[in-house]
Amino acid sequence: MIKRKIALIPLALSIFIMIVIFLFSSQSGENSSELSIKATRLIAETIVPDFDIMHVQRQNTIVDGLHGFVRKSAHFSIYALLGLNVFFTAYFVVKRLKNQIIITISVCAAYACLDEFHQFFRTGREASIKDVLIDVCGAGCGIITGVIVISIVFYVKSRDR
């Protein structure tokens, strides 16, 4: 019973992450691109030496070069968080690791497909199978992280006994 109550925490986080994904997907193509270009420019200012004193044309070239990577990294990262939280939810509710993984991948893949379907109806956006694959890979990374965390917890617990 306690395990099921603990499962409410990652479940709530999973729902929160899904809402965030939905809100980002609800943006028009223009708004989404504007936001990700701002984020890319901020990253470039942080990681590229002397970015702020470069010619504007050079800055724009750097931002354009990083932009696609930043967008795809955002997909991967948010789905890694989703995968981790869905996995922890499944861990507290389902007994077998195999089933926990199957449930997590299924939930995340289904949500990624729904997310892309939703984007199809937004102005300036499109559905992309490539994005679904990136999302599922991110969820897989979240699952691996969850398995590692649980393994470490079990190892520490068994060592303390």
C-alpha positions as CSV (number, residue, x, y, z in Angstrom):
1,M,0.0,0.0,0.0
2,I,2.8,2.4,0.8
3,K,4.5,1.6,-2.5
4,R,1.3,2.7,-4.3
5,K,1.2,5.9,-2.4
6,I,4.8,6.6,-3.2
7,A,4.0,6.0,-6.9
8,L,1.8,9.1,-6.8
9,I,4.9,11.3,-6.8
10,P,6.4,10.1,-10.1
11,L,2.9,9.8,-11.5
12,A,2.2,13.5,-10.7
13,L,5.6,14.5,-12.2
14,S,4.8,12.4,-15.3
15,I,1.4,14.2,-15.8
16,F,3.1,17.6,-15.2
17,I,5.8,16.7,-17.9
18,M,3.0,15.6,-20.3
19,I,1.2,19.0,-19.8
20,V,4.5,20.9,-20.4
21,I,5.0,18.9,-23.7
22,F,1.4,19.6,-24.7
23,L,1.8,23.3,-24.1
24,F,5.1,23.5,-26.1
25,S,3.4,21.5,-28.9
26,S,0.4,23.9,-28.9
27,Q,2.6,26.8,-30.0
28,S,2.5,27.9,-33.6
29,G,5.5,27.1,-35.7
30,E,6.6,30.8,-35.5
31,N,6.3,31.0,-31.7
32,S,8.1,27.6,-31.2
33,S,10.9,28.6,-33.5
34,E,11.3,32.0,-31.9
35,L,11.5,30.4,-28.4
36,S,14.0,27.8,-29.5
37,I,16.2,30.4,-31.3
38,K,16.2,32.4,-28.1
39,A,17.3,29.3,-26.1
40,T,19.9,28.5,-28.8
41,R,21.3,32.0,-28.7
42,L,21.6,31.8,-24.9
43,I,23.4,28.5,-25.1
44,A,25.7,30.0,-27.8
45,E,26.5,33.0,-25.6
46,T,27.4,30.5,-22.8
47,I,29.5,28.0,-24.7
48,V,31.1,30.0,-27.6
49,P,34.1,32.1,-26.5
50,D,33.7,35.8,-27.5
51,F,30.3,35.2,-28.9
52,D,29.1,38.6,-27.7
53,I,31.8,40.5,-29.5
54,M,31.4,38.6,-32.8
55,H,29.9,40.2,-35.9
56,V,26.1,39.7,-36.0
57,Q,26.3,37.6,-39.2
58,R,28.8,35.2,-37.5
59,Q,26.6,35.0,-34.4
60,N,23.6,34.1,-36.6
61,T,25.6,31.5,-38.4
62,I,26.5,29.9,-35.1
63,V,22.9,30.0,-33.8
64,D,21.6,28.6,-37.1
65,G,24.1,25.7,-36.9
66,L,23.2,24.9,-33.3
67,H,19.4,25.4,-33.6
68,G,18.5,22.0,-34.9
69,F,20.6,20.2,-32.3
70,V,19.1,22.3,-29.5
71,R,15.5,21.5,-30.7
72,K,16.2,17.7,-31.0
73,S,18.1,17.8,-27.6
74,A,15.0,19.3,-26.0
75,H,12.9,16.5,-27.4
76,F,15.3,13.9,-26.1
77,S,15.7,15.5,-22.7
78,I,12.0,16.1,-21.9
79,Y,11.2,12.5,-22.9
80,A,14.1,11.2,-20.8
81,L,12.5,12.9,-17.8
82,L,9.1,11.5,-18.8
83,G,10.6,8.0,-19.2
84,L,12.3,8.2,-15.9
85,N,9.1,9.3,-14.1
86,V,6.8,6.8,-15.9
87,F,9.3,4.1,-15.1
88,F,9.4,4.9,-11.4
89,T,5.6,5.0,-11.4
90,A,5.6,1.5,-13.0
91,Y,8.3,0.3,-10.6
92,F,6.0,1.0,-7.6
93,V,2.9,-0.6,-9.2
94,V,4.2,-3.5,-11.4
95,K,6.3,-6.3,-10.0
96,R,8.5,-7.5,-13.0
97,L,11.2,-5.3,-14.5
98,K,10.3,-6.5,-18.0
99,N,6.7,-5.3,-17.6
100,Q,7.8,-2.0,-16.1
101,I,10.0,-1.4,-19.1
102,I,7.3,-2.5,-21.6
103,I,4.7,-0.2,-19.9
104,T,7.1,2.7,-19.8
105,I,8.1,2.5,-23.5
106,S,4.5,2.0,-24.5
107,V,3.2,5.0,-22.6
108,C,6.1,7.2,-23.8
109,A,5.9,6.1,-27.4
110,A,2.1,6.5,-27.4
111,Y,2.4,10.0,-26.0
112,A,5.1,10.9,-28.5
113,C,2.8,9.8,-31.3
114,L,-0.1,11.8,-29.9
115,D,2.2,14.8,-29.5
116,E,3.3,14.7,-33.1
117,F,-0.4,14.1,-34.2
118,H,-1.4,17.2,-32.2
119,Q,1.4,19.3,-33.8
120,F,0.1,18.3,-37.3
121,F,-2.9,20.6,-36.6
122,R,-0.9,23.6,-35.4
123,T,-0.1,26.4,-37.8
124,G,3.5,26.1,-39.1
125,R,4.1,22.8,-37.4
126,E,4.3,19.3,-38.8
127,A,4.3,15.7,-37.5
128,S,7.7,14.0,-37.6
129,I,8.5,10.3,-37.2
130,K,12.1,11.4,-36.6
131,D,10.9,13.3,-33.5
132,V,9.0,10.3,-32.3
133,L,12.1,8.2,-32.6
134,I,14.2,10.8,-30.7
135,D,11.4,10.9,-28.0
136,V,11.4,7.2,-27.6
137,C,15.3,7.1,-27.4
138,G,15.0,9.8,-24.7
139,A,12.5,7.7,-22.8
140,G,14.8,4.7,-23.1
141,C,17.6,6.8,-21.6
142,G,15.2,7.7,-18.8
143,I,14.4,4.0,-18.2
144,I,18.1,3.1,-18.1
145,T,18.7,5.9,-15.6
146,G,15.9,4.5,-13.5
147,V,17.2,1.0,-13.6
148,I,20.6,2.2,-12.6
149,V,19.2,4.2,-9.7
150,I,17.2,1.3,-8.4
151,S,20.2,-1.0,-8.8
152,I,22.3,1.3,-6.7
153,V,19.7,1.6,-4.0
154,F,19.4,-2.2,-3.8
155,Y,23.2,-2.5,-3.7
156,V,23.5,0.0,-0.9
157,K,20.6,-1.5,1.1
158,S,22.1,-5.1,0.7
159,R,25.6,-3.8,1.7
160,D,24.2,-2.2,4.9
161,R,22.5,-5.4,6.0
